[in-house]
Amino acid sequence: MTTTTTGTPATKNAVGTAHTRVEGRDKVTGAARYAGEIPFAELAHGWLVLSTVTRGRVLAVETAPVLGMPGVLTVLHHGNAPRVASDYIGLLGVPPDPTVAVFQNDRVPHAGWPVALVVAETSEQAREAAEALVVRYEEEPHDVDFTGDDPDARPVTGPSGPGVTEKGDLEGELAASAVVLDAEYTTPQEHHNAMEPHAVTALWDGGRLEVVDSNQGTMWVADELAKLFSLDPASVRVRSEHVGGGFGSKGVRAHQVSAVMAATVLSRPVRVVMTRRQMFSIAGYRSPTTQRIRLGADAGGRLRALEHSSLSLTSTVHEFVESSAGVARVMYDAPAHRTANRVVRLDVPTPTWMRAPGEAPGSFALESALDELAEKCGIDPIELRVRNEPERGPVSGLPFSTRNLPACFREGARRFGWADRDPRPGLRRDGRWLLGTGTAAASFFAGAAPSTAAATAEADGTFTVRINAADIGTGARTALTLVAADSLQVPTDRVRVRIGDSDFGPAMIAGGSMGTRSWAWAVTAAAEELRERLVLSDGIPPEGITVRSDTTEAVGALAQKERHSFGAQFAEVAVDVATGEVRVRRMLGIFAAGRIVNPLTARGQLTGGMIWGISMALHEEAVRDRATGTHYGADLAGYHVATHADVPLVEADWVDDPDPDDPVGFKGIGEIGIVGAAAAIANAVWHATGVRHRSLPIRPDRVLGAGPHA
């Protein structure tokens, strides 16, 4: 019989069993400290000052009156701030966004550009002085107008691959198709706005830069800071133990760099916390998109031609592309297949990754178009998708590691009652409400990145795992505890996982739904080797026994395949065509995402994404004033999100999705929950009313202005 390291019968069943968060009690009792709450001796407070013009240059920063105000220690700006480097390639393989290289020149490329940092003894003093600081500008004409036909737009390579992919004779296949769809879809600018604002404290300790931060990867931040300030990487330590949400926005930002500058100048700890309004300018956002879908199919609904073209915006100082057309490169194939991701430069802040970047807006367009094609063909929307299941990646030509999307649709249809659905729109009523149901497919990349981990057998019989992971609210700390316990064959209460410290060595960031998969691989390797070593040892010395792992070689040897999570989204809505009100009554998501580590937190991740899909479909929209270049209502009063009253019964579950050839078996679930959710809701609105909505959000005024309803 196999035995554990203590001689008791081996157990290996923590993974797949529901576990509450290991740090849950600390969080609900306030014992868990976030970046803006940790005390430091002689702590000073910085307050960022952002530009009030959209384009131009700074003529003067009138610091004298402010320096005389109570508690003010310094005012940093382009005339006196430390110089930083910006001619390097960052950890993610791209040059830094110049926004992080703050106070280096007098140029203002967009509204909300950081122009100064006021530092004072208290945050109240810093805020008062920052609001009193006078900055004079030379204003220049600006352009923030995003349109779908900008002549300056150009293809850009992004996370989903090259700017343009194409094969076959698109126009010829469209001309020969029995059914053709040509439609345009738009999504607005959207913002992350995590519950915990961006916060950082920087200090120098014995010649070493110490940074306590809220981020999605301490190694990422440490690497960027070392390069910006030309420091030995070993002299920079970044810690981030608890993070109150990130969603792609918590990378390297102006607040961290300005805090390091101030700590360097003052030789004391400095904390900088973004305000909610500042987060709308310098924390990134999802670009608006204009997407054109052209589909051609035979009479049986099988695609002969597919074109998905997407336009997004970026700033004039840094290039970021919302790769919305990338979803078509995975979901559906056709003899003629073309995708394009284009961007246009405007006088706006740089967009960034936001939960399911590319896939969230791209799936709204593509899955809405598939629903329209199903209607034109007279085919059930699920059947149409099943008929167009590809055997290989439509662009890559690679085999899929697993693709259990049809199983998701079958299980979802059974549980949702899809078989009883009348496909004709506008037939079901509940008093003043028109009722409808809709569905959509979902997918998200399941990658892995090299990571390192250390596992230590302590003399007291417990185990400590150290890995530079980031738990941004996903439950990663708990998931890794389960993985380590199974690999060590010990109960979970004997395992302690420590994360969020750049001193622990390189590891994947929390992003791209790759975190848990990458970290679990490294933890498993270290823990299994430690268990084998303990079997051969004569005991554990006082200092313990430590084993380190590095998955670089193993990840590099992974067979080239299309690896993705998949899902089927279902929604039922009620629409009052007299008021324009749309209410989601229920949602169901069925997913294929490999082995599920912790069903409790996994379900929370999936339903959280689906709820964000409700918000995306019906509420979220940031509007920029063309005249001033700034936002209307840059706060959570003016930027509407789904609240409790908007959220109905939301259920998420999964089907078995084994991959015997995968060394880990886990796939990411942090992002797939939002993918396809907005499309399912929009398709349900059509089924209720007979009117298509191709622009998000589906506001009451758009429902009222859509014309006659079924």
N, C-alpha and C positions, 0 to 999 in steps of 0.2 A: 504494500500500500504506500502511495506517495505521502510523505509527511511534510509538515511546514517546518519553518526554521526553529520552532520550539518543540517539535516532536508530536504535536497534536494533529489530528486529521486535517488534511488540506482542504481549503475551501476556495472556490474561485467563482463567486456569484455576486459580487458587489456590482459589477457592470451589468446594467439592464434592470436593476432594482431601484425603486424610487427612494431617494435620500434627500432630506432637507439640507439646506446650505450649511456647511460647516461653520461659516462665519455669521449665520443668520441671527443668532442671539446677540452678538456684538452689534450688529447693524440696527436691530430694533430697540436696543437699550441705549444706543448712543456711544457705546464703548469703541466702536470702529471709528477711527479718525480719518477724515478726508483731507485732501491737500490744503485746503484753506482753513483748517481747524487745528492743525498741529502747532503747539506753542514753541517759540524760540526766544532766547534771551536777546534783548536789544533789537527786537524786530522792528524794521521800518516798513512803511507801506507805500507802494507806488500806484499811481492812477494814470492810465493812458489818456492822452488827448488826441482825438481823431479829427481829421480835416473836415471842414464844413463846406468846402467847395469840391466839385467833382473832377476838375482838371485844372492844372496850373502849376504854380510854384510858390513856395513860402518866401515872402519878402522879409519878414521880421517875426521873431518870437520875443515878446516883451516880458522878459523874466524878472526884471528888477522889482516891480510891485509885488509879485508873487513870492519872491525870495524873502520879502519882509513880513510875510504873513506868519501867524503862529505855527510853530512846529515844522515848517518847510525846511527840508535839508538840501535839496538840489532840484534842478529842472534840466533834464537831458533832452537834447534836440540835435538836429543835423550839424549845428555849429560847434558842439562840444562833446558829443558822444564818442565812446571808443570805436575805433574802426574794426570792421569785421570782413572776413573773406567771403566771397560768394561765387568764386570761379571753381566749383568742385562738383562732383557727381555724388549725390547722397546715397544713403543705404538702399533706397528703393529704385536706384538706377536712373534717376533724373536730376537735373540741376535744381537747386532750391528755389522756391518762390521768393522773389525779391522782397515780398512783404515781410519776411522774417528778418531780413537784413535791415533793421529799422534805423532811422536817423542817420542815413549815410549821404543824403543829398537833399536838395530843396524841391525836388519834383513831387507832384501830387497826381497820381494816375487814376484815382477814383475817390469818390466820397467815402469817408471813413478810413482814410489812409492814416496810419499812426504818424503824428508830427512831433509829439513830445511825451515825456513821462515826468510827472510831478511826484516827488518822494517826500514824505513827511513822517512824523512820529506816529501818527494814527491814521487810520483809513479815512476818518471824517475830515481831518485836516487836509489830507491829500486830495480828497474829492472837492472840498471847498476851493482849494487853490487851483486845481485843474479847471474848474468851472469859471474861475476868475481870470485865467491866463488868456491874454490877447495874442492871437496869431494873425498876422496880416498876409494876404495872398495877392498874387497877380493871377486873376482868373482867366481861363481860356475856354473856347467853345468845346462842348463835349457831345458825345453820341452814346446813348444808352438804349437806343431803340432796337429791339430784337424783332426781326421779321423773318418770314420763312423763305424769302427769295433774295437774300443779300448777295450781291455780285462778288463780294470779297471773300465769301466762304470758301474753304479749301479742305480737302481730306486730310485727316490727321491720324497717325497710328496711335492706338491706345491699348488699354488692358486686354481687349478682345482681339487684338491683332492689327493688321494693316488697315489703313483708312478705307480702302476699297478692295473687295473680293468679287470676282465674277467668273462665271463659266457659262457656256452655251449661248444660244441666240435668243436673247430676251424678247426682242420685238417680234421675231418670227414665231416663238412659242405663244406669246400673247395673242397674236393675230390668229393662230390656229386653235386657240382655246375655245371651248363651248361656253364657258362662263368666265367673265373677267370682272375684277374689282379694282378700282383705282380710287383711293381715299387718302385724305390727310388727317392726321391726328396731332393734337398739341397737348403738352403738359406745361405747367407754370414753374416758376422758380419756387423751390421748397427748401426749408431749413431744418437742421437737426435739433438744435436747442435742447440738449440733454438737461436732465433735472439739475445736475451739479454743474455750475459754471466752470469755465476754464480757470484754474488756479495754480499758482506755483510759488515756491519760496526758494531763493538761491542764496548761498553763502559760501565763503571760502574757509576751509578748515585745514590748517597745516599745509598750505600750498595746494590743496585739492579742492576742486569745485564740487560742492554738494548741492543737489537739486532735488527737492521734494515736490512732486508734480502730480497732476491728474492727466494721464495719457494712455495711449493704446499700445505702447511699447517703449520701455525705458532704454533699451539698446538703440532704438531709432532716435530718440531725443538726445541721448548721450553722444551718439555718433555725429549728429548734426551740430551740436554745441561745440564739440571738439574741433570740427572743421571750421565752423564760423569764427571761433576765437583762436584758431591755430594752436590748439593745446594737444599735449600727449593724451591719447584716448584713455590711458590708464589713470590720468589725473582728473577724470570726470566720472562722478557717480550720480546716477539718477534713480530715485525710488518712487514707486507709485503703488502703494499697497491696496487701497480701495478707490474705486472709480465709479462715480455716479452717472454712468452712461457716456457713450462716445459716438457710436454710429458712423465713424469715419472722420469725425471732426477733430479728434484730440490727437493730433500729431505735433509738429513743430510749428509754433505760432509766435506772433509778435510779443506776447506777454512773457514767454520764457526768456527770449533774447534780451528784452529790455530789463528784466529782473536781474539777469547776470551782469549786464552793463552797470546797473545801479549798485549791485553788491560789490562790484569791482571798484567803482569810484568811491563808495562810502566805507568800504571794508567792514561791513556789517550785514546781517541777513536782511533781505528785502523780499516782500511778498507783493505779487501783482495778481489781482483777480479781475477777470472781465465782467462787465455788467451785462445784463441780458440784451440791452440795446447794442452794445459793442459786439456781441456775438453775431448779430445780423450783418456786420461789416467785415470782421476779420477772423471768423471761425470757419469760413467756408460755407457752401450751400450746394444744392443740386441745381444745375443749369436748367432753364426752360428748354424745351425741345419742340421742334416742328418735324414731324415724321410723315413720309409718304410711303404707302404700301401699295404695291401693284401685284395682284395675284391672278393667275390664269389656271383654269382647271378643266379637265374633261367632264363629260356629263356625269360620271360617277364620283366626281369630287376629288380626283387625284390631281395633285399639282403638276402643271407643266412649266409654270414660270412663277418665280418669286423675286420681287425686288423690295428691299427695305432700306430706305434712305433716311438718315437722321441728321438734323442740324442742331447744334448747341452753341453756346457762347463761351468765351473765355475773356480774360483781362488782356490789356495791352502789354503787360509785363511778364506774364507767365502763361504757358499753354497747358490747358487741361481739357480733355474731351470726355463728354458723357457718351459712352459707347453704346447707345441704345440699339443700333442695328446689330450688335453682337449677338443678341438673342436669336436672330434668324439663322445664325451660323451654327446653331446647335439643334434647334427645335424641328425644322422642316427642310426637306430637300426637294429639288425639282431639276429637270434636265437643264433649264436655264435659271440661274441663281445669281443674284447680284445684291451686295450690301455695301453701304457707304456711310461712314461717320465723318461729318464735316463740322468745322467750327468757324465762327466769325469773332474777330477781336473787337471789343467795345470798351468804353471807359467805365468798367465795373470791377468789383473785386473778383479775385480768382475763385472759380468753383472748386469743389473737391469731392472726394468720395463721400457718398451718403448711402445708407443702407440699401444694398443691392444696386450699386451704381451701374447704370446701363440697363440692367435687367428690369428694374422696376418700371421706368417709363417705357422701355422697349417692349415689355410684355403687354402693357396697356394697348399699345398700337397694334402689335402683331396679333394678339389674342382677340381683340375687338374685330380685326379684319377677318380672322378665321371664322368668327361667329357670323359676320356678314356674308361670307362666302357660303357657309352652311345654309343660311337662309335662301340665298340665290339658287343653290343647287337642290334645295328641298331635302337636305340630309340632316339628320340629327347632329348637333355640334360635337358630341363625343365621338360618334361614328366617323365624322369627317377627320378628326384628329387621329383616330386609330388607323384609318386608311392611309394616312400620310406619315406613319411612323418610319423614320429612316433606319437603315441597317448600320450605317456608318456616319461619322460626322460629315455633315453636308459640305463643309469647306475643307476640313483637315483630311478627310478620308480615313481617319483612324477608327478602329472598332470602339464601341462603348464598353467600359468596364462592366457596367450594369445599366439597364434602361427599363425600369419597371413602371413607366408612366401609364401604360394600359391597365396595369393592376391597380394603380391609384384611382383611375377613372372608374373601374369596375366596382371597387369597394366604396368609393364615394357616391356613385350613382345608387348603389343598393341602400346605403344608409340615408341618403338625402331624399329618396323617393322619386328619383328622376324618371323612372318608367311611367309614372302617372302624369307626367307633364304633357299638356297640350302645347305643341310648338307654336300655335298661332298666338300673336300678341294681343294684349288688351282684353282678354276674356274673363279673367278672374277679378273679383271685387270683394272687398270687405268694407261695406258702408261707403264712405267717401274715398276709400283707398283703392287704387289699382294695384294688383299684385303681380309679380313676375319673378322668375328664377333664371339664373345664368351660371355659366361655368367658364373656366379658363385653365390652361396648363401653366405649369411653373417649372423652372429649372435654375440651378446655380452651380457654378464651377466648384469642384471638390478637389482642391490642390493640397500640396504639402510643401513645406520649406524646411531646409536644414535647421536643426535645433540641438542644443546641448542640455544635459541635465545631470544632476548629481544625486545619488541616493546613499544615505548613511544609516547603518545599523548602530544605534546608540547602546551604550552599556546597560541601560535600564530596560532593554527589550523593545523599545519603540523605534520607529524609523522616521527619518527626516528626508524629505525630497525637496531639492532646491532647483527651480527652473525660472528663467526670466520670462514668465508668462504674464498676461494682464487679464484680470477679471473685471470687465467693464459692466458687470451686472448680469453676465450670461450664466454664471454658475461654474466657471472654468475651474476655480479652486476645488470645488466639490467633485467635479468630474475627474480631475487628476488624482484626487484622493482615492476614488473608486478604482481607477486604473492601476494605481500603485499598489493598493491592497490586493487586488487580484494577482498582479505580477509577483508580489512577495508572498502570496498565500497566507495573509494574516487578516484579522478583522480591521475594519476601517478606523476604529478608535485607537489603533496603535500607529497610525500614519499621520504625520503632520506635513502639509505641503506649504512651502514658503515660496512666494512669487514676487514679481514687481521690483526687482533690484538688478541694475545693470552689472553689478559685481558678480552675479551668478553666471555670466557668460552669454554668448549669443543664443538667441531663440527667435522664432517667428513672432511678429506683432499680432495683436488682436485685430484682424482685418481679413477681408476676402473670404470669410467663412473657413479659414485655414488654420486658425489658432489651435483649437482642441485637437484636431487631427495631427498637426505637427508636433505639439507638445506631448501628446499621449505616446507618440512613437518614441520620442527620446526618453520619456519616463519609463516606458515599458522596457526599453533596452537596458537602462541603468538598473532598474529594479530586478529584472531577471538575472542579470549577471551577478548582482549582489546576493541574491538568494542562492545561486550556485556556489558562490565563494563561501557563504556561511555554512553550507553543508560540509565543506572540506575543512573548515576552521576548527580550532580547539576551544574557541571562546571569543568573546568580544572584548578587546582592550578598552581601557577607560576613555580613550579618545575616539572610540568607535571605528568602524570600517566603512570607508567611502569608495564608491564606484562612480565613475563619470562616463557619460555616453556622448556620442556625436553622430548624428544621423546623416551627415553630409554625403557620405559614400552611398548609403542605402537609398536615400532619396534620389540621388543621381542615377542609380541602377534601376529605378522603377520603370517598368515597361511603358512605352508611349501609348496611351489610350485616351479616349474622351471620358473624363471622370466628372460626373455631375450628380447632384441630388435632383430629384424630380418631384412634382406634386400636381394634384388636381384640386382646384378651388371651386367651391359652390357657394352661391349666395341667393337669398330671397329678399326682395325689397318690396316696400309699399310706397306708392307715389300718390300724392294729392295734387292733381293737375290744376285745382283751383287756387292753391297757395304756392305750388312749386316745391313743396316739401318732399324730401326723399328720406325714407327711414329703412335702414337695413334691419330685417327681422331675425335672420339667422345666417350663420356662415359655417361651413364645414371645409376643412382642409385635410386631405389625405396625402401623405408624403412617403417617398422612398429615399431614405437618407442613411443607408448602411446600418450598422449596429448603433442602437441608441444607448448612450452611456448612462444617462440619468433621466428616466421618463418624466419625473416631476419637473425638473428645470427645462427639459427639452420641450415639453408641452407649453410651458410658459414662454419660451422663445418663439415657438411657432404661432401661438395665439397672439403674442405681442406684435409680430410682423403682420398678421392678418388685420389686427385692429388698426395698425398704421395704414394698411391698405384702405380701410374705411375712411380714415382721415384724408388720405391722398385722393380718393374718389370723390368725396363730398365737401371737403373743407379747406385743405391747405392751399394757399396761394399768396406768395409775396409779390406785391405790386410796386414797381419803381416809377417815380415821378419823372417824366421825360424832361420837364423844365429844370428841376433841381438835381436830378440824378440820384436822389436819395429815396429811401423806402417810405411808403405810407405805413404808419403803424408798426414800427420795428419793435414789437414787444408781443407778449402772449395775450394781450387784449385785442390787438389789431390783427395778429396772425392766428387764424382760427385752427384749432386742432380738435379731434374727436374727444369728447369727455364721456363720463359715465352714462349720461342720458342718451348718447349716440351709439353706445356699444350694446348689441343684443347678445343672444346666446351664440358664442363662438367656440367651436369645437375643433380640435386638431388631433389627428392620430396618424399611424403609419402602417405600412405593409412591410413584410420581410424583404430585405434587400441585401442578401449575402453576396460577397465577392470573395470566393476562395483564393483568388490570386493576389489579393491585397494584403500586405503585411499588417495593416492596422484595422481595417474594416470600418472605421468611422468616417463619416462625411460631415460637412458643416451644415448647421441648421440655423445659424444666426440671421441669415438674409432671405432664405427661400420663402419664408412665411409671407413676406410682402409681395413677392413676385406673382403676378397674375391676379392678385386680390382685387385691384381696382378694375381690371377688365371684367372679372366675374360680376362685379356690381354694376358696371356700365351695361353689360349684356343683359343683366336682369332688369335694368331700367327700360331697355328696349322691349323686353318681353312683356313688361307691364303696360307700356304706353304705345308701342309701335313706332317710337321716335328714337333715332340713333343720336347719341351724344359722343362726339369725337374730340371734345376738348374738356380737360379737367380743370378745376373741379366741377361737378354737376351741381351748380348752384341753383337756388330757387328761381332766380331771374332767367337762367338759361332754360329751365323746364318750362316756364311761362312763355318764353319767347320762341319756343321750338315749333310752334304751329299746332295744327289739329293733332289730337291724340286718338289712338284706337278706341 
